[in-house]
Amino acid sequence: MDKLRGKRLLLLGGGTWKEAIKRIADEHGITLIATGNDKSGGIFSIADEGYNVNSIDASAMKTLIKSKNIDGVYMGGSETVISAASNYLNELGLPCYCNKEQWELLQNKAKFKQLCISSGLPVVPQYNINLNDIKGSVPSDAYPVITKPTDGCGSNGFSICRNANELVEGYKKAAADSPTQSVICEKFVKNTGVVVFYTFSNGKVIFSGLEDKYPVKFENHGSYVGGLFTFESKYTKEYRSRFDTSVEKMFQSIGIKEGSAWIEIFHDGDNFYFNEVGFRYGGSISIYPVDYLTGINQVASDIYYALTGESKVYGHISLISENIERGYHYAVYPVYAGVGTITKIEGLENLGDNVVFKTITKPIGYEVQDLGSFNQNVAIVQFVYEDKNDLKLSLDKIHDNLRVLDEQGNNMVLRMLYDI
């Protein structure tokens, strides 16, 4: 018996991977209901019903869920929505992969750092800032340091500070980008590193891949973003032997049972430094490489849990096309753009037969601003490749074909990564 057939699923996000959601819904006969303030969002295009209700308005959402006989809620990837929804879903007694306390513990960088320390995981040295003497808070021989919002993401509010005056400005910038005006100041370490993925099922922590991260720098801001991610990492064996047990105990210590998470880890020489965690899919749409590498369809798993309250991570349909062969290396390539208003997008269909997934992340009419963060990402292309030469050829093909045009017809796409 198909436990999902005839169920009514409320979508609070996930428009970027709407095809995956729609395929699962069609497979099981699930009715999709969309909600949110922007009906042009991707989830409305796949929904059977749509309602203009703010997803973070707890009172309105509880009324909608009850009145429309919702069986389960899929939260997508928005941190703001997950934070609010985890609270009202728990109040309603509906299945939810996290509670508010777990979410806030992992979302807050300072709290996560303390959790890592208590779990025996290495972190970057941190400096306590005295607001009455910001300049005197960091020893002169400690520079460079970085400042960032305690509760931010996507490199927003991030600064590298090489002296006391830059520390003051970096602190102000980070505080302005923090909802709670809370700032972390840490020793600057090499921004190369890895990102590890996990899937949770009935409290079991399932390793779901380790990717190498190639950072690129926005020169105007001095900030770094992910320029390329490749699987499987050359550090996978070392990472797992050193940290698997401690990470598993860390997640279990706070009662994590379901869902998925990623952790960004800096790698500098022989040292690993646990930096930040996301209790959700990765911003580069990690659901596809996780499926390719492990056979776990995290979207289907989350939908199944949301509609039944039962855990099932294996045995779902795959997100990966049958035309894509298994066993190759996997690349995730975020495409960034310079300042301008997007008026036309060309060439997305000509990126190669090895492409697994591709999407435009910013719509026509979107104004790209000079923020020096992941917000300047306009597309994500994921593909498989045989070797480094094949990888370079695939990147060349993307830049030869993909054009994101501004109002003057100029191509806004930036090529920020050359050396691999």
Summary of the structure (lengths in Angstrom):
residues: 420
radius of gyration: 21.4
end to end distance: 49.5
largest distance: 67.1
contacts: 1372
relative contact order: 0.11
helix: 33%
strand: 28%
